[in-house]
Amino acid sequence: MRLGKAGWRTGLRQLAVRATRLGLLAAWIAGLSVAGAKEAIGGAQGDWSALASLIRSKIAAQLPDSEKVAVEVIRVTGSLPGQLDQASIRVRVIGWLRPGLANSFELSGVGPGGKWMATVVARVQVASTVLVAARDLSPGQLLGAEDVTLEERDLAGLLGEPLTRPEEAVGKRVRGSVRSGKVLTKAMLAEPQAVRRGEVVRLVASVGGVQVETQGRTLQSGAVGEEILVRNVRSGKTVKGVVVSADEVWVRAQ
């Protein structure tokens, strides 16, 4: 059996990222070939649980081990041959993959009677062990290990990419209010502020290949890597610079 990788992981991991900002995942099943398809599917009129298991295993193979996928086949329509031995089956999702809801999959292949095509309607559930808030969190709060916990959650409808390890959150700053029990995503957190507004820092610039330093007073707070406004203490000029440490800001060449 072969499954093209161009889509399973992208669609399901975007379960949260970011076209999925609407709660929808883009997924495209490239190809699925099955030898002995009659046994794998359970026959044209028979039990479709084996097909559900087959689709589930292919989705799960593209996800971290912690993730769990459940597939429930609801309905099958179209031209499906009674004998599928040695048939080559191609499966693709029709439109967008929506975890927790009914999705349509197109199956096609070539059997003893020639080409065939069928549509399978199935519900896909994705669960994973993710990081959640252990208590109510306030804007600007720096997270400690006691503020987060790991729980298994259904990811259907989740907006954003969930965090899966405590170290991804501990030491980070909360952007807004977060209720206890809410799944934490990358977008909810920011790096801690390295400098605060009104502090005196070293302003460093490279002019003609020569490094020049002077003092500046920050007009904004910022984390390492963020761009802030700083006033040159000597000249009084306001410039933009990138925070590189708690006491140093690099200025763009003017």
N, C-alpha and C positions, 0 to 999 in steps of 0.2 A: 504494500500500500504506500502511495506517495501523496503528500500534501504540500502544495506550494506554500511557502511561508509568507508570501506577499499579502498579508491582510489579516490573518487570524490575530496575531499579536497587536498589530496596529489598531484594529477595530476594537478589541477588547480592552487593551490598556488605555485607550483613549476614552474609556468609560468614565471618563472623567476629564479628560483632556481633549479637547477643548473645543472642538467643534461640538463636542459633547457637553459643552457648557449648556447645552439644551437637554442634556440627559440622554442623548442618542450616541451610539457608537458607530463609526464607519468601519465596516468589516467586509472583506471580499475574499471568499473562499476560492482559491486558485484551482486546485484540482485534487480529486480523491479517487484513486484506483483501487479496486478491490478484486482479489482473486478468490474464487469460490464465493461469489456474491450471494448465491442462494442461501448458503448457510449463514452468512453475515447478516442478511436482512430478514430472513425468516419467511421468504416467499412473498409473492405478489399480494396475496389475500390474507397473509398470516400475521403473526405477532411482530409489531414494529419496535419493540423494546430493544432488540439487537441493533437496529439502525440508530436509535437514540444513543445507545452505548457507544457505537462507532463514531458518531458525530461528536459526542461528549469527549471521547478520548483524544480526538484530533484537536479540539479546542484547548483542552487542558495541557496538551503537549507543548503548546506555545506560551504557556503561562508559568509563573513561579510555582514551586511545589506547594506553597501555602494556599493557593487558590483552588476552589472547588467549583465544578461546573455540573449542573443538572440539566438534562434535555428531556422534555416530554413531547412526544409526537402526538399531535391533536387530530390531524386530518391528512389524507393522501388522495390526490386527484391526478388524473392524466392517464397516459398510456404506459403501463408498466407490464413488461412481459412476465409470463408465468414462470419461465425458466431463466435464471440470471447467472448460471454457472459461467465462470471465466469472463463475465462481462466487465467492461471498463466503465466505471461510474464517475461522472463529473458532478460536483456539488458546488453551488454558489448561492450566496444569500441574495435575495431580491430586495434591492433598496438598502435600507439601514438596519443594522442589527440592534435590537432594543431589548436589553436584558429585563426580564420580568414580564415581558409582553409576548404576544404571539408574533412569530416571525415566519416569513415564507422562504423556502429553499427550493431551488430548481435542481432536479436530478436528471441526468441524461446519460446515455450510453449506447452501446451496440450489443445486441443479443442475437440469439439464433434467428430471430425473426426480423432482424434489421435494427435500424435506429429507433430509440424510444425516448420519451421524456415524461416526467411526472413532477408534480409540485407537492412538497411536504410542508405543512404548517406545524411549527413546533414552538414550544415555549422554552427559553433558555434562562437559567438562573446562574449567577456568578457570585460566589462568596469568597471572602478572604480574611485572614487575620490582619487587622489594621489597628492603627493607633487612634485612641479616642481620648477625649478630655475626661480626666478623673474627677474634676470639679469645675465649677463655673470659672471662666478665665476672663480677665479684664484687658482692655486695649493697652498695649505697651508693656504688659506683664512679661517678665523673663521666665521661661519655663524651666522647672526643675523635674527631676525624675519622679517626684511624688505627684506631679500634675497630670501625668499621662498613664495610660494603661493599654494593654493589648486585648482585643476582643475579636471574635469572628462575626462579621457582618455581611449581610446581603448588599451588594454594590449597586443594585438596580436603582436608577435615578440619582446616583451620587454625582455631584458636580465637582470637578477638579480631580487631581491625582492624589489618592490617599497615601499617607505616610505609613510605613510598615515596620519601622524600627525606632525605639526610643531615642537613639542618638541623632536621629534626623530632626528631633524637636527640642531636646534639652539644650538650653542656652540660647534658644531663639526667642524673638520678640513676637508677641501676639498682635496682629494688625487690628483686630476688632473684637467685640464681645463674642465669647464662645460658651454655649451652654454645656453643662456636664453631660457626658455621654455622646456628644457629637463627634463624628469622625473627623479627624484632622487631615487637612490637605496642605500641599505645599503653598498654595496661594494664601492660606490663613496666617502664615508665619513670615517673619523677616529677620535678617541678621540683626544682632544687638547694635545699638548706636555706639560708635567709637568716639565721636566728638559731639559736644552739645553747643547749642547756640550761645555765643558770647565768650567762648574760650579762646585763648591765645594759642596759635599753632605756628609751626614752621611752614612757610610758603616756599615751595621748591619749584624752580622752572629751569628748563634747558634753553639757553639762548646762544645760537651759533655754535652749538656743541659744548658750551661751557655751562656748568651747573651754577645757578644763582639762588641764594637763600635769603629770606627776609622774614619778618614777623607779620602775621595776619590775625585778624579777629573774625571768628566764624559768625556768619549771619544766619546760618541754618544748622540744625543737627543732622548727623548722617552716619551711616554704617560704612564699614570698609568696602570700597568699590563704588560707593554712591558719589554722585556729583553734587557739590554744594556751593553756595556763594560765600566768598571770604573777602574782607576788606583789608587791603594792604595798609598796615599801620603807618608806614613811612610816607607813602604817596597819597593815601586816602582813596585810591582807586579800588573799585569792586571788581573782582574777577571770579571766574568759575574754576573749580579744582576738584580733583578726585581724592577722596579720603583714602590714605594708605596705612595709617596707624592712628593711635589715640592722640598723637601730637604732630602729625605731619600731613600736609595736603599738597599734592602735585598739581601745578597749574598748567593749563594748556598753553602752548606757544601762541602768542598773539600775532 
